[in-house]
Amino acid sequence: MQEHDMTFVRTEMVAAQPAPRGERGIVQWLRKNLFATPVDSVLTVIGLLFVAYTVPPLLRWAFIDAQWTGTDRTFCSTVAQGGIHPDGWSGACWAFVSAKFQQFMYGRYTFTQRWRVDYTAIMFVLLLVPLLIPRAPYKMLNAFLFFIVFPIVAYFLLVGGYFGLTYVPTQLWGGLLVTMVLSFVGIAVSLPLGILLALGRRSSLPVVKMLCVTFIEIVRGVPLVTVLFMASVMLPLFLPTGMTFDRLLRALVGVAMFASAYMAEVIRGGLQAIPKGQYEGADSLGLSYWQKMILIVLPQALKLVIPGIVNTFIGLFKDTSLVYIIGMFDLLGIVRQNFSDAAWASPQTPMSGLLFAGFVFWIFCFGMSRYSIFMERRLDTSHR
């Protein structure tokens, strides 16, 4: 008896079918994400009760009862007209933030010269945005302008004293200007220096390895406040008489050294995650040490530790507020300094100022976090 071949090969793709009715809609989403189990249901109810208890009063304080305009503290006191809460306290004093906004951004930077800060910020954005867009052309030229040319131009533009520009000492700098300068220099210096320290710690040369390990362990073993204090107060004691360095420069060096030590350990974790076969394959191609690291190892290692790198950047950005300890006034420091202004002394002034500073820090940190997620997804090749 002859057997029949029952094999069937489909020549067309099956048309996409709609999801079952029970798997779509807001009800199914709530059931799957918020009420999947009894424990999830209890936690969801507790969360909703907490939101209902805290959010309405916060919104009322921040927006409905808030005082948006005014010239002094009387507009934000409990006896001011409008903005009175039934319990006897007024809403947020955004009038204080509005009145001090220029100082929060520039510090005591010469008023007539603040256009220089604005131009520097515009150049920073115009060079940074195309650098962050993967499809933007001329990446090498863009990186050269951003990391080499821009710092030089920004220095002459902000400090002045050349090309007919008025000299503005760094003692007058403050607010968001100081925060951005410290964080930009710290980030730009800590990444390459951290890579070198990580490579040095894994080096087969005993002297290089010992120096890198010593630097990393000493710097990581002390708080940033100690590093800033040493750079600002103790360092001048070891210099020859009459020799000194600008206070901002000392803070920049301290912040960059501190961040580079943490960055080195993040990079070292990525280097250890690279399989040994990658090193052996590079050696079999006859590549030199630096060719192997730059072309083969580091691109893979850096991709693996993007979250750690960005986490270090975010921590560095927030830690710039510690320069308040050495008499420099970044954004948070200048906000706190203005609490002592008698013209704006009210119960709502400190909370309003701190919330404004916290919101500004959150915007920058959230932006870095989202871009980190974007780059992780773009560079993820495990599911392609």
Buried (B, 14 or more C-beta within 10 A) or exposed (E): EEEEEEEEEEEEEEEEEEEEEEEEEEEBEEBEEBBEEEEBEEEBEEEEEEEEEEEEEEEBBBEEBBBBEBEBBBBBBBEBEEBBBEEEBBBBBBBBBBBBEEBBBBBBBBEEBBEBBEBBBEBBEEBBEBBEEEEEEEEEEBEEBBEEEBEEBBEEBBBBEEEEBEEBBBBEBBBBBBBBBBBBBBBBBBBEBBBBBBBBBBBEEEEBBEBBBEBBEEBEEEEBBBBBBBBBEEBEEEEEEEEEBEBBEBBBBBBBBBBBBBBBBBBBBBBEEBEEEBBEEBEEEEBEEEEBBEEBBBEBBBBBBBBBBBBBBBEBBBBBBBBBBBEBBBBBBBBBBBBEBEEBBBEBBBEBBBBBBEEBBEEBBEEBBEEBEEBBEEBEEEEE
